[in-house]
Every structure is written in C-alpha cells, then in structure tokens.
Amino acid sequence: MNITKYVNQVEAISPQTLFTGQQLVWLTECASTNTEAQLLLVKNSATDGCTVITDKQTAGRGQRGNQWEAAPGENLTLSVVWKPAFLAPADQFQLSQAVALAVHDWARQLLGTSTALRVKWPNDIFFKDQKLGGILIENTLSGAKIQHSIVGIGLNVNQQTFSVPTATSLSHITGKVYQLAPLATALLEALERRYLQLRGGHSAALQHEYRRLLYRFQELHCFEVDRQQVQGRIVDVDEAGRLLVEIDGQTRTFNFQEIRYC
C-alpha cells in the first residue's frame, strides 16, 4: 500500500456528519469495497457509518451480477456500513430510495437542477440516457430487523472513455476535472442527510420524491418482458420496490430482473 497517498487522502476528507464517514478506510486497491466492508463487520471492526473507499477496484459488483467498470484513480468507489435496526426487512426498499436520492442530491450540486438527472429504477443515477452512477445495497437480516447494510456506490467522475455507450461521467458532461476527496466529503454528507430523514420516519416523503425523479416515469417506452419487447408506461413503484408498468391497458407488477429497458 502507498502509505503517503493513503494518509493524505484520509486527511483530505472531513465530512460534517454525526457518524457517516467518521471511520474511514481508504485503500489504494481492493477487489471490492463491499467485500472489505463485510470483512470489517466480521471482525467487529466497523462502526455505524464506517466507510471504505478505494482508488482501484478489481472485482467490483454491480446489479444483476454485472461487474462495475471504473478506471483506477478517476472515479469514486466506496461502501458505507449502516446499522438500520429501525427498519423491518419488508421495508428494505426505503433505504434504497434514500440512498438513490442522496446520490441524486450530490450530483445535482455539481450539475444543477437539470431535468436530465434522474434515478433509474431501482437505484441507478442517469444523466439523459446514460449511466452516471450505480448503487448496490447488501442487507443482512436478523429476525425482524436489518442487522446491517453495506451500501456500495460507484460514481463516474473523471473517466472519459467507457466500454459501453450508455455510460457517462461528470467530466464528460461538464468538461471539468474534479478532485475526488471533496466530492467524497460531499457525498458522505448527502448520504447521512437522507439516512437521517429515513430514520426520522419520513419514508412517505422519500417515496414521493423518488417517484418524481424516476427515469421514464409516465413515458411510453420499450421494455423487455419474458424476452419479448413491449410498449409500456411506468406508473408507480410500490413499497416493496416493485415496478408497476401499464402494458396494453393493464398495470403489471415486476420484481427486479423481471423487466428490462430495451
């Protein structure tokens, strides 16, 4: 490990938070920040809000089992450990909504209030029709409570080229080059604000705002269902996080991986 870089990066991040990011581990390289966070939990070494950040992730995980692509040293790749015992397992999607809104808040600070910035179900961040960031939340349940959650976030910041045309970055959008440490600080603060909003019992307000910012909401769009392309319109997301889509005059309910955008 490059100790000098490690120390400098940690010292550069000082979020004004109660607990999120107050325990900070910045690694120059790791397989997955979610995996590193899990190892800290196993060792009872992770406090509530513990954050693992890396410059280079070699085996990052995305939704649907995909690998998250991120050029080393150019993007934000981190995982936050929370212990949301106040949430029942049936309410897991409330945390997903809060995190997605927090990342949207963070991006809006940098890109303005453009309507091009949207949350793509269940919790990707899109600018126009391109992916700016992704979120992977792994929950561990204990009886009627969520014992802990590992919130993995990957955000494209300075990367200019991608292997897929549906990805973009802050730098690609604005033409600017960003320092990662200040962006990490702002992200941790945004995450805690939304987490505290959820913990304070404001889940209905979060759900309303999430729906308002949903990508392709109430727009006729092509979807893939059972390997067939259909025209549908997103009309809602229920409390369990299932997508409600109107197809041929009927509202159908889909779990994750049961429907795709064409």
C-alpha positions as a LaTeX table, in Angstrom:
\begin{tabular}{lrrr}
\hline
Residue & $x$ (\AA) & $y$ (\AA) & $z$ (\AA) \\
\hline
Met1 & 0.00 & 0.00 & 0.00 \\
Asn2 & 1.16 & 3.54 & $-0.76$ \\
Ile3 & 1.07 & 4.84 & 2.82 \\
Thr4 & 1.70 & 8.51 & 1.91 \\
Lys5 & $-1.18$ & 8.60 & $-0.54$ \\
Tyr6 & $-3.39$ & 6.72 & 1.92 \\
Val7 & $-2.77$ & 9.23 & 4.72 \\
Asn8 & $-3.17$ & 12.29 & 2.50 \\
Gln9 & $-6.45$ & 11.09 & 1.08 \\
Val10 & $-7.92$ & 10.33 & 4.51 \\
Glu11 & $-6.86$ & 13.70 & 5.89 \\
Ala12 & $-8.45$ & 15.43 & 2.89 \\
Ile13 & $-11.89$ & 14.02 & 3.79 \\
Ser14 & $-13.59$ & 15.54 & 6.82 \\
Pro15 & $-17.37$ & 15.27 & 6.40 \\
Gln16 & $-19.58$ & 17.31 & 8.68 \\
Thr17 & $-21.55$ & 14.26 & 9.78 \\
Leu18 & $-22.55$ & 12.59 & 13.02 \\
Phe19 & $-21.25$ & 9.16 & 12.08 \\
Thr20 & $-21.18$ & 8.51 & 8.33 \\
Gly21 & $-17.56$ & 8.52 & 7.21 \\
Gln22 & $-16.18$ & 9.24 & 10.67 \\
Gln23 & $-14.47$ & 5.85 & 10.49 \\
Leu24 & $-12.76$ & 5.98 & 7.11 \\
Val25 & $-10.64$ & 3.37 & 5.35 \\
Trp26 & $-9.09$ & 4.46 & 2.04 \\
Leu27 & $-7.40$ & 1.63 & 0.14 \\
Thr28 & $-5.23$ & 2.13 & $-2.92$ \\
Glu29 & $-6.54$ & $-1.17$ & $-4.29$ \\
Cys30 & $-9.00$ & $-3.91$ & $-3.35$ \\
Ala31 & $-11.23$ & $-6.46$ & $-5.02$ \\
Ser32 & $-14.47$ & $-4.88$ & $-3.80$ \\
Thr33 & $-15.24$ & $-2.21$ & $-1.22$ \\
Asn34 & $-18.40$ & $-4.11$ & $-0.27$ \\
Thr35 & $-16.28$ & $-7.17$ & 0.44 \\
Glu36 & $-13.80$ & $-5.13$ & 2.50 \\
Ala37 & $-16.67$ & $-3.62$ & 4.49 \\
Gln38 & $-18.07$ & $-7.11$ & 5.13 \\
Leu39 & $-14.68$ & $-8.27$ & 6.43 \\
Leu40 & $-14.61$ & $-5.35$ & 8.86 \\
Leu41 & $-18.05$ & $-6.33$ & 10.11 \\
Val42 & $-16.99$ & $-9.94$ & 10.60 \\
Lys43 & $-14.07$ & $-8.69$ & 12.73 \\
Asn44 & $-16.42$ & $-6.37$ & 14.69 \\
Ser45 & $-14.22$ & $-3.52$ & 13.48 \\
Ala46 & $-16.85$ & $-1.49$ & 11.63 \\
Thr47 & $-18.74$ & 1.25 & 13.44 \\
Asp48 & $-22.08$ & 2.58 & 12.24 \\
Gly49 & $-21.20$ & 4.75 & 9.24 \\
Cys50 & $-17.84$ & 3.10 & 8.56 \\
Thr51 & $-16.77$ & 3.94 & 5.00 \\
Val52 & $-14.36$ & 2.07 & 2.73 \\
Ile53 & $-13.04$ & 3.92 & $-0.33$ \\
Thr54 & $-10.62$ & 2.67 & $-2.95$ \\
Asp55 & $-8.64$ & 4.09 & $-5.86$ \\
Lys56 & $-8.79$ & 0.82 & $-7.74$ \\
Gln57 & $-11.43$ & $-1.89$ & $-7.51$ \\
Thr58 & $-10.53$ & $-5.07$ & $-9.36$ \\
Ala59 & $-13.75$ & $-7.06$ & $-8.91$ \\
Gly60 & $-16.48$ & $-4.54$ & $-8.20$ \\
Arg61 & $-20.02$ & $-5.89$ & $-8.27$ \\
Gly62 & $-22.99$ & $-4.21$ & $-9.92$ \\
Gln63 & $-26.66$ & $-5.02$ & $-10.23$ \\
Arg64 & $-27.72$ & $-8.23$ & $-11.99$ \\
Gly65 & $-24.33$ & $-9.74$ & $-11.12$ \\
Asn66 & $-22.53$ & $-7.41$ & $-13.53$ \\
Gln67 & $-19.02$ & $-6.11$ & $-12.91$ \\
Trp68 & $-18.70$ & $-2.39$ & $-12.24$ \\
Glu69 & $-16.24$ & $-0.73$ & $-14.64$ \\
Ala70 & $-14.16$ & 2.08 & $-13.17$ \\
Ala71 & $-10.79$ & 3.41 & $-14.33$ \\
Pro72 & $-8.32$ & 3.48 & $-11.39$ \\
Gly73 & $-7.92$ & 6.84 & $-9.67$ \\
Glu74 & $-10.54$ & 8.58 & $-11.79$ \\
Asn75 & $-13.82$ & 7.80 & $-10.04$ \\
Leu76 & $-15.49$ & 7.43 & $-6.66$ \\
Thr77 & $-15.86$ & 3.85 & $-5.48$ \\
Leu78 & $-16.94$ & 3.37 & $-1.89$ \\
Ser79 & $-19.06$ & 1.40 & 0.55 \\
Val80 & $-20.82$ & 2.67 & 3.67 \\
Val81 & $-21.82$ & 0.44 & 6.56 \\
Trp82 & $-25.03$ & 1.36 & 8.34 \\
Lys83 & $-26.92$ & $-0.49$ & 11.06 \\
Pro84 & $-30.57$ & 0.41 & 10.39 \\
Ala85 & $-32.21$ & $-1.64$ & 13.15 \\
Phe86 & $-35.18$ & 0.74 & 12.89 \\
Leu87 & $-36.12$ & $-0.82$ & 9.53 \\
Ala88 & $-38.06$ & $-4.05$ & 9.17 \\
Pro89 & $-36.89$ & $-6.44$ & 6.43 \\
Ala90 & $-40.07$ & $-5.68$ & 4.48 \\
Asp91 & $-39.00$ & $-2.02$ & 4.34 \\
Gln92 & $-35.59$ & $-2.57$ & 2.76 \\
Phe93 & $-36.50$ & $-0.58$ & $-0.34$ \\
Gln94 & $-36.93$ & 2.54 & 1.76 \\
Leu95 & $-33.18$ & 2.51 & 2.32 \\
Ser96 & $-32.59$ & 2.05 & $-1.39$ \\
Gln97 & $-34.76$ & 5.10 & $-2.11$ \\
Ala98 & $-32.95$ & 7.21 & 0.47 \\
Val99 & $-29.54$ & 6.31 & $-0.94$ \\
Ala100 & $-30.61$ & 6.96 & $-4.53$ \\
Leu101 & $-31.96$ & 10.37 & $-3.54$ \\
Ala102 & $-28.76$ & 11.19 & $-1.66$ \\
Val103 & $-26.63$ & 10.42 & $-4.71$ \\
His104 & $-29.03$ & 12.47 & $-6.84$ \\
Asp105 & $-28.63$ & 15.35 & $-4.35$ \\
Trp106 & $-24.87$ & 15.07 & $-4.67$ \\
Ala107 & $-24.97$ & 15.07 & $-8.49$ \\
Arg108 & $-27.39$ & 17.98 & $-8.55$ \\
Gln109 & $-24.91$ & 20.10 & $-6.57$ \\
Leu110 & $-22.48$ & 19.64 & $-9.47$ \\
Leu111 & $-24.79$ & 19.58 & $-12.48$ \\
Gly112 & $-27.58$ & 21.93 & $-11.39$ \\
Thr113 & $-31.30$ & 21.22 & $-11.38$ \\
Ser114 & $-31.39$ & 19.82 & $-14.92$ \\
Thr115 & $-34.33$ & 17.51 & $-15.55$ \\
Ala116 & $-31.84$ & 15.29 & $-17.39$ \\
Leu117 & $-30.66$ & 13.99 & $-14.00$ \\
Arg118 & $-32.84$ & 11.05 & $-12.98$ \\
Val119 & $-33.00$ & 7.94 & $-10.81$ \\
Lys120 & $-33.37$ & 4.83 & $-12.93$ \\
Trp121 & $-35.23$ & 2.03 & $-11.15$ \\
Pro122 & $-34.21$ & 0.60 & $-8.85$ \\
Asn123 & $-31.33$ & 2.94 & $-7.97$ \\
Asp124 & $-29.01$ & 3.89 & $-10.83$ \\
Ile125 & $-28.24$ & 7.56 & $-11.48$ \\
Phe126 & $-28.76$ & 8.66 & $-15.07$ \\
Phe127 & $-27.96$ & 11.84 & $-16.96$ \\
Lys128 & $-30.17$ & 11.90 & $-20.03$ \\
Asp129 & $-29.96$ & 8.30 & $-21.26$ \\
Gln130 & $-26.52$ & 7.50 & $-19.84$ \\
Lys131 & $-25.47$ & 5.99 & $-16.53$ \\
Leu132 & $-23.56$ & 8.28 & $-14.20$ \\
Gly133 & $-23.51$ & 6.02 & $-11.16$ \\
Gly134 & $-24.70$ & 2.76 & $-9.68$ \\
Ile135 & $-25.67$ & 1.52 & $-6.24$ \\
Leu136 & $-25.56$ & $-1.97$ & $-4.78$ \\
Ile137 & $-27.00$ & $-2.47$ & $-1.28$ \\
Glu138 & $-26.42$ & $-5.73$ & 0.54 \\
Asn139 & $-28.52$ & $-6.24$ & 3.67 \\
Thr140 & $-28.00$ & $-8.77$ & 6.43 \\
Leu141 & $-31.19$ & $-9.66$ & 8.31 \\
Ser142 & $-31.55$ & $-10.78$ & 11.90 \\
Gly143 & $-35.08$ & $-11.79$ & 12.86 \\
Ala144 & $-37.41$ & $-8.82$ & 12.46 \\
Lys145 & $-34.57$ & $-6.33$ & 11.94 \\
Ile146 & $-31.93$ & $-5.39$ & 9.41 \\
Gln147 & $-28.72$ & $-6.12$ & 11.27 \\
His148 & $-26.56$ & $-4.10$ & 8.92 \\
Ser149 & $-26.48$ & $-2.73$ & 5.39 \\
Ile150 & $-23.47$ & $-2.32$ & 3.13 \\
Val151 & $-24.17$ & 0.46 & 0.66 \\
Gly152 & $-21.85$ & 0.19 & $-2.34$ \\
Ile153 & $-21.69$ & 3.23 & $-4.63$ \\
Gly154 & $-19.79$ & 3.72 & $-7.87$ \\
Leu155 & $-19.76$ & 7.17 & $-9.48$ \\
Asn156 & $-18.10$ & 8.12 & $-12.75$ \\
Val157 & $-16.17$ & 11.32 & $-12.14$ \\
Asn158 & $-13.15$ & 11.93 & $-14.41$ \\
Gln159 & $-13.24$ & 8.88 & $-16.67$ \\
Gln160 & $-13.58$ & 9.81 & $-20.34$ \\
Thr161 & $-13.91$ & 6.53 & $-22.20$ \\
Phe162 & $-16.13$ & 3.54 & $-21.45$ \\
Ser163 & $-16.59$ & 0.11 & $-22.97$ \\
Val164 & $-20.33$ & 0.77 & $-23.37$ \\
Pro165 & $-22.02$ & 3.82 & $-24.96$ \\
Thr166 & $-24.62$ & 4.04 & $-22.17$ \\
Ala167 & $-22.11$ & 5.32 & $-19.57$ \\
Thr168 & $-21.00$ & 8.87 & $-18.85$ \\
Ser169 & $-19.10$ & 10.85 & $-16.19$ \\
Leu170 & $-19.16$ & 14.26 & $-14.55$ \\
Ser171 & $-16.08$ & 15.29 & $-16.50$ \\
His172 & $-17.56$ & 14.11 & $-19.77$ \\
Ile173 & $-20.71$ & 16.14 & $-19.12$ \\
Thr174 & $-19.10$ & 19.36 & $-17.86$ \\
Gly175 & $-15.61$ & 19.32 & $-19.37$ \\
Lys176 & $-14.10$ & 19.82 & $-15.90$ \\
Val177 & $-11.60$ & 17.75 & $-13.93$ \\
Tyr178 & $-12.55$ & 17.08 & $-10.32$ \\
Gln179 & $-10.65$ & 16.40 & $-7.11$ \\
Leu180 & $-12.04$ & 13.22 & $-5.60$ \\
Ala181 & $-11.62$ & 13.96 & $-1.89$ \\
Pro182 & $-14.00$ & 16.98 & $-1.80$ \\
Leu183 & $-16.55$ & 15.01 & $-3.81$ \\
Ala184 & $-16.30$ & 12.11 & $-1.36$ \\
Thr185 & $-16.85$ & 14.51 & 1.53 \\
Ala186 & $-19.95$ & 15.99 & $-0.09$ \\
Leu187 & $-21.31$ & 12.54 & $-0.89$ \\
Leu188 & $-20.96$ & 11.30 & 2.69 \\
Glu189 & $-22.79$ & 14.39 & 3.94 \\
Ala190 & $-25.59$ & 13.91 & 1.40 \\
Leu191 & $-25.91$ & 10.25 & 2.35 \\
Glu192 & $-26.25$ & 10.99 & 6.05 \\
Arg193 & $-28.86$ & 13.71 & 5.48 \\
Arg194 & $-31.11$ & 11.29 & 3.61 \\
Tyr195 & $-30.40$ & 8.46 & 6.06 \\
Leu196 & $-31.41$ & 10.66 & 8.98 \\
Gln197 & $-34.55$ & 11.67 & 7.09 \\
Leu198 & $-35.43$ & 7.99 & 6.75 \\
Arg199 & $-34.57$ & 7.26 & 10.39 \\
Gly200 & $-36.77$ & 10.19 & 11.40 \\
Gly201 & $-39.82$ & 8.45 & 9.93 \\
His202 & $-40.18$ & 10.44 & 6.70 \\
Ser203 & $-40.39$ & 7.46 & 4.37 \\
Ala204 & $-43.55$ & 8.75 & 2.63 \\
Ala205 & $-41.79$ & 11.98 & 1.64 \\
Leu206 & $-38.81$ & 10.00 & 0.35 \\
Gln207 & $-41.08$ & 7.74 & $-1.70$ \\
His208 & $-42.87$ & 10.75 & $-3.20$ \\
Glu209 & $-39.61$ & 12.42 & $-4.21$ \\
Tyr210 & $-38.18$ & 9.18 & $-5.57$ \\
Arg211 & $-41.22$ & 8.72 & $-7.78$ \\
Arg212 & $-40.97$ & 12.32 & $-9.02$ \\
Leu213 & $-37.35$ & 11.81 & $-10.09$ \\
Leu214 & $-37.87$ & 8.39 & $-11.68$ \\
Tyr215 & $-36.35$ & 7.91 & $-15.11$ \\
Arg216 & $-39.01$ & 7.45 & $-17.83$ \\
Phe217 & $-41.83$ & 7.93 & $-15.32$ \\
Gln218 & $-45.19$ & 8.15 & $-17.12$ \\
Glu219 & $-43.46$ & 7.98 & $-20.52$ \\
Leu220 & $-44.29$ & 5.39 & $-23.15$ \\
His221 & $-41.17$ & 3.30 & $-23.57$ \\
Cys222 & $-39.94$ & $-0.02$ & $-24.89$ \\
Phe223 & $-39.35$ & $-2.77$ & $-22.30$ \\
Glu224 & $-38.25$ & $-6.38$ & $-22.50$ \\
Val225 & $-40.52$ & $-8.82$ & $-20.65$ \\
Asp226 & $-40.15$ & $-12.60$ & $-20.97$ \\
Arg227 & $-37.73$ & $-11.99$ & $-23.88$ \\
Gln228 & $-40.40$ & $-10.05$ & $-25.74$ \\
Gln229 & $-40.34$ & $-6.34$ & $-26.49$ \\
Val230 & $-43.43$ & $-4.46$ & $-25.33$ \\
Gln231 & $-44.52$ & $-0.84$ & $-25.06$ \\
Gly232 & $-45.26$ & 0.25 & $-21.53$ \\
Arg233 & $-45.55$ & 3.20 & $-19.18$ \\
Ile234 & $-44.13$ & 3.28 & $-15.64$ \\
Val235 & $-46.93$ & 4.35 & $-13.32$ \\
Asp236 & $-45.50$ & 3.68 & $-9.85$ \\
Val237 & $-43.09$ & 1.82 & $-7.59$ \\
Asp238 & $-44.71$ & 0.02 & $-4.66$ \\
Glu239 & $-43.45$ & $-0.13$ & $-1.07$ \\
Ala240 & $-41.63$ & $-3.39$ & $-1.76$ \\
Gly241 & $-39.69$ & $-1.75$ & $-4.60$ \\
Arg242 & $-41.56$ & $-3.50$ & $-7.41$ \\
Leu243 & $-42.06$ & $-1.58$ & $-10.65$ \\
Leu244 & $-45.64$ & $-1.00$ & $-11.81$ \\
Val245 & $-45.88$ & $-0.71$ & $-15.58$ \\
Glu246 & $-49.01$ & $-0.19$ & $-17.67$ \\
Ile247 & $-48.92$ & $-2.52$ & $-20.68$ \\
Asp248 & $-51.83$ & $-2.85$ & $-23.11$ \\
Gly249 & $-54.14$ & $-1.08$ & $-20.69$ \\
Gln250 & $-53.27$ & $-3.32$ & $-17.73$ \\
Thr251 & $-50.98$ & $-2.49$ & $-14.82$ \\
Arg252 & $-48.43$ & $-5.24$ & $-14.24$ \\
Thr253 & $-46.02$ & $-5.59$ & $-11.32$ \\
Phe254 & $-42.38$ & $-6.56$ & $-11.80$ \\
Asn255 & $-39.62$ & $-7.55$ & $-9.44$ \\
Phe256 & $-36.04$ & $-6.72$ & $-10.25$ \\
Gln257 & $-34.67$ & $-8.76$ & $-13.16$ \\
Glu258 & $-38.18$ & $-9.49$ & $-14.47$ \\
Ile259 & $-38.19$ & $-6.44$ & $-16.76$ \\
Arg260 & $-35.54$ & $-4.52$ & $-18.67$ \\
Tyr261 & $-35.37$ & $-1.32$ & $-20.65$ \\
Cys262 & $-34.87$ & $-2.06$ & $-24.33$ \\
\hline
\end{tabular}
